Amino acid sequence: MTLMENISEVTEFILVGLTDALELQVPLFLIFTLIYLITLFGNLGMTILILLDSRLRTPMYFFLSNLSLVDCVYASAVTPKLMVGFLTGDEIISYNACAAQMFFFVAFAIIESFLLASMAFDRHTAVCKPLHYTTTMTSTICALLVTSSYICGLLQSSIIVAFTFHLSFCHSIVINDFFCDILPLMALSCSDIYTNQIVLFTLAACNAFFTLLVILNSYLFIFIAILRMHSAEGQKKAFATCASHLTTVSIFYGTIIFMYLQPSSSHSMDTDKMASVFYTTIIPMLNPLVYSLRNKEVKSAFKKVAEKVKTSLSLAE
């Protein structure tokens, strides 16, 4: 018996998808294809921009480049399969593919939460301790924070997937969702899922508590520091450095807490499905937009790169 087998010998699952309406399949395919392309080009573009512009080689943009890469993997774990389902009607996913999809989705969602906490600590240091910023946010510290985020995500995802796929699935193989999410899959099990619920809730609560504690504590001191500033211009500049990150944190944690930290009796699969669409496809697309539209340094770097490309094309002609 391999890791991805259980006593029920299930070999595949059937995903219900978002809708059965045939007339919506093509429009939804086009919409999610557009969202996915924006996600890939936006996040990869952000990463390339940070690599190309020396002004963006700071701790903040080091974290942002990793966040962009995480969003690419995060979205790619779910969206391509969803698009195939719209186009071909094939909603079947193999047992091992389901486990792999859950592993990557959960791992990179957790990694993103720890990266957002690291970015909050970075903003706290920049605003509250500007004179110590370069000595605190060294390349070693930044690398350690990012590496720890990846280790936490991969380790916890391994635990969750191992617990989930050791359950027996003998009632049904139809997952009431468009991807292999934890809660809909647990609902299919004929095993006792109490231990799984405890493990899932404990890990989710600990992650949310630790990362939100870092974020809220960081922003508490940031707001206190801003209020103590005598210059209105200084207050505006300090707030501007945090606005993009605060927006991203609010969207990400608001959705995750709604999904995983409410009692199981309060769950509605249809409501959860809509929330799933938001955090699996929309959030990864929004992050580069939030950081590019609200950040003067990113916009300036983009214009600089665009001018270089334009000049190169002109010379080539």
N, C-alpha and C positions, 0 to 999 in steps of 0.2 A: 504493500500500500504506500503510495507516494504522498508527499505533503498535500497535493491538490486533489486527493481522493478522500471520500468518506464512506461510511457503511451503506449509504443509500445508493451508491454508484451512479449518481447523477453525472451526466456527461455534458449537459448544456442547459441553458436557461433561455426563456423567451421574455424579451423586454416589451412591456406594453406600449412604450413610446409616449409621445405627448398627446396625440390625437389619432382617432381612427378615420376622420373625415378625409376622403380621397382628394377632394378639391383643394385641401390645404397643404397637401404633401409637397407639391412643387414650390408654392410661395414660401413655405417654411424652409425648404431646402435652400432657396436663394437667400433668404434672410440670414440663416445660420452660417451659410458659406461666406456671406459678406462680413458677418460678425467675426468669424474665424480668421479671415484674411486680414481684417483690421487689427485683430489681436496679434497675429504673427508679425505683420509689418510694423505695427506700433511698438511692440516690445523688442523685437530684434533691431529695429531702427534706433530705439532708445539706447540699446546696448552698444551698437556700432558708433553712435554719436558720442557717447561717453568715452569710447576708446580713441576716437579720432581727435577730440578737442582736449587739449592739455588743461584748459581752465576747468574742466569737469572731472579732473582726476583728484577728487577729494573723497573723504570717507562717506559723505552723504551720497555721492553718485556711485561709489563702489557698492554700497548697499542697494541703491536703486537699480544698478545693472544686474545684480543677482536677483532682485525682485522681478525684473523683466524676464529673465531666463526661467525663473520658477513659474511665472504666469504662462509662458509658452508651453511648458510641460504640463502644467495644471489643466490648461484648456485642451491640449492635444490628447490627454487621457480620456476625454469624454466626447468632445465635439465631432471628430471624424466619424465615429461609430453612429452618432445621431444623424449626421448628414447622409450616411449610407442607407440608414433606415428609411429616411424620407424619399430617397431616390429609387431604391430597389424594393422597399417593403420588407427587407430581410431584417427581422428583429431578433434573430437567434444569435446568442453569444455562447461560446464554449465555456465549460467549467473553468479551465485554466485562464482563458482570456478574461473572464469575469473577475477572477482573483487578481490578475495582473492590473486590470483597470482600477479596481478598488485600491490596490497597493499604491499605485502612482498617484491617484487622486488624493487619497488620505495623506500620504507622505508629503506631497508638495503643498497641500493646504496647511499642514502643521508647520512646515518650513516657512511658509509665508507669514504665519502668525508670529514666529520668533524673529523673522527679519524685520517685521513692523515694530516689534518691541526694541530691537537693536537700533532702528532708525529713530525711535523716540528718545532713546538714551543719547544718541548722537546730537539730536536737536537740543536736548536739555543741556548738554555740555557746551554747545555752540552759543546758546543764549545766556545761560546762567554762569558759565565759567569760561568766557571767551579767551582770557589770558592763558588758561591752561589747556585750551582745546588741542593744540598740536602735540602736547606732551601726553594728553590722555588718550586721544583717538589716534594712536599710532597704527602703522600698517599691521603690526603683530596683533594688536587688540582687535582690529577690524577683521582680520583673517580668522582669529579665534572665535569671534562672535558668529561669523558666517558659517564656519565649519561646525560649530556647536549646533546651529540651527538645522543643518543638514543631518547631523547624527541623530538629533532628537526626532526629527520627522521620519527618517528611515527606520529607526528602532521602534518607535511607537506604531508605525504603520504595520510593521512586521508582526507585532503582538496582536493588533486588531484583526488583521487578515487571518492569522493562525487560529485565533479563537473562533472567528466567523465561519471559516471553511472546515472546521472540525465538527460543525453541527450536522445533523441529519436532515435531509430535505426529502420528505416522503409524501407530503400533502399536495404540493404543486411545484411546478418549475417556472411559473409565470410571475415575473417581477413587476410589481405595479410602479414602475418608474422607467425612465429612458436610459438609465445606466445602472451599473451594479453598486448602488449605494448601500450603506450598512443597514439602516433600519428596514427598508423594504425587503432585503434579503433575510434578515432575522425573522421577519414576519412569516416567512415560508417554512421555517423549521418546525419539525415535530419533536425536537429535543427541548430540554429545559433551557431557556435562554436567560435565566436569572443571572448566572455568572457573567455572561456576555454583556448584559445590561449594566451590571456593576462595573465591569472593566471599562466599557465604553464611557459611561457617565463619569467615572473617576478620572480617566485620562483627559476627557474633554473639559471637565471642571478644573483639573489641575493646570492644564494648558491655558485655559481662559483666565484663571485666577492669577497665575504667574505673569503671563504676558500683559494682561490688563493692569495688573498692579504696577508693572514697570512703566507702562504707557501713561496711566492716570497719575502716578507719582511724578513722572517727568513733566507732564503738562501742568500739574499743580504748581510746581516750582517755576515753570516757564511763565505762567500767567501772573504769579506773584512778582517775578522779575520784571515783566512788562509793565505791571501797574506801578512799580517803583521808579520806572523811567520818567524823567522830567520832560524829555523831548517827545513831542507827538510824532515827529519823523522817525525817531528811534523805535517807538512803540509800533509804528506801522511796518517798519523794516523787520523787526523781530517777529511780528505776527505773520508777515509774508513768508518768512523762512519755514514756518510750521504749517501753513494753511493747506498745502497739497497733501502732506502726510496725514494731517488730522482728518481731511476729507476721506482719504483712502481707508484709514482705520475705522471711521464711523460706518462706512458702507460694508466693509469686510466683517467686522465683529457684530454689527447689527443683524446681519443675515445668519451668521454661524450660530449666534446665541438663540435666535428664533428657531433654528432647525434642531439643535442638539441638546439644549439645556432646558427645554420645556418637558413636563411630565409626559410619559407615553400615552396616557389617557387623553391628552389634549391634541394629539397628532391627527391631522387630516391628510391623507395621502395626496389628494389633489392640491391642497394648499402647499404642502411640502414640495410637491413636484414643481410648482411655479417658483418657489424659493430656490429650488435646486437649479433651475434654469438661470436664475439671477447670479448665483455664486459660482456656477461652473463655466458660464459663457460670458455673462455681462461684466462681472468684476474684472477678469483678466483683460478685457477690452478697455475698460474705463481707466485703469491705472496709468498707462502711458498718456492718455488724453488729459487726465487731471494734472499730471506733472508737466506736460508740455504747454498746456494752455495757461497755467497759473504760475509758470516759472520763467522769469526773464532770462536767466542764464541759459536754459535749454533752448528758448526761442532764438536767442542771440547765436548760440552754437549752430542751430539748424540753418539760420540765414548764412552764416559763415561757410558752412559745408556746401549749401546750395549754390552760393556764389562761386566757390571753387570748382564745382561740377560744371556750372554754366561756362566758366572761363575755359576749362579743359575741353569742353565740347566745341567752343568757338575756335580754339586753336587747332583742333582736329579737323575742322572744316577748311 
